[in-house]
Amino acid sequence: MTPNENQIRPNETAVPLLHCAAPEETVAFWRALGFEVAYEQLKPYVYLAFTWSGFQLHYGPAPKDLDPAKEQSGGCLVMVDAVAAYHAVFTEAMRRSYGKVLVSGLPRITRYRDGASRFSIVDPSGNTIVFIQRDEPKDLEYGGSKELEGLARVLDNARILREFKMDDRAAYRALDSGMRRRAEDAPVVEQAMALAGLIELATGLDKADRVPEWGARLRALSLTPEQRTQVEQYVADPTILEPWWRPDAT
C-alpha cells in the first residue's frame, strides 16, 4: 500500500523556540560550548539557531519586559542516554573558553554529582535547558523517602531538590533547617554529609559568608577514611571540602 501524501506520519520533529533577550551574549555562549551557529539574524528581529550533536536550539524575540535575571524566560528538555558525558563535555568547554566552570549567575551550568540523572544549563537570557537521562528513576518523594527518618530523610530531600527540581535554594534551606532540628541525634557521617552539602550550596549562592561556620563544624567531626569517602560522594565537587577536613580523616 502506497502511503497517502496527506496522511499523518509519526515522524515529527519539535524544535524549542526560546526567548532571546541578549542576542550577542547568546551567540558567544553557545559557540563557547561548541555549538554551531546554523542561523543568525539580529534585524529586523532576532532569530538564532544552534546545532550540537543531534539536537537544535532556536531563539526568537523576547518580550520587552523580560528580565533574564528572574530566570522565567522558558526552557526545554533534552533527553539523552548518558547524561554524565554531556556534563563533562560542557564543563570542559567552559574551562577552555572562560578559564573556569560557570556555576553562578548568567550563564551557568549546575553541578553534577556522580550517579545523578540530570543537570541544567541556564543561558544568558534566563532560559533553562535541562539534560535528562532517559531511564532516570520515576519514584521520587519530595520531602525525602518515607523509608528514612531524621537527618537521613532531610539529606534525601535535599538531594532530590537539587538534582530533580534544580532548586539549590530550597535544598540549602532544607539542610540548614535539618541541621538545626535533626543533627543532635544523627550519626556523625550524616551530620558531615549535611555540612558538606551546605558548604557546596553556600558557595554557589549568596551564602558564602556562612561557609567558615559550616566548615568549622565539619572539621570538628571525627570521621574514618570510609566515612569521608561517603561524605565526598554526597557533593558534586569534593575539592571544596579539602580546607575543612581533620588531619586524622586522611
Protein Blocks (a to p, Z undefined) as FASTA:
>chain_A
ZZdfkbccdfbccddddddfblmlmmmmmmmnopacfbdcfbfbdcddddehjbccdddd
ddfklcfklopnbccddddfblmlmmmmmmmmmmmmnopacfehjdddddddehiabdcd
ddfkopacddddfkbcfbbcehiaakbgcjllmmmmmmmmmmmnopaklmmmmmmmmmmm
mmmmpcfklmmmmmmmmmmmmmmmcklmmmmmmmmmmmmpccdfklmmmmmmmpmblmlm
mmmpcfklZZ
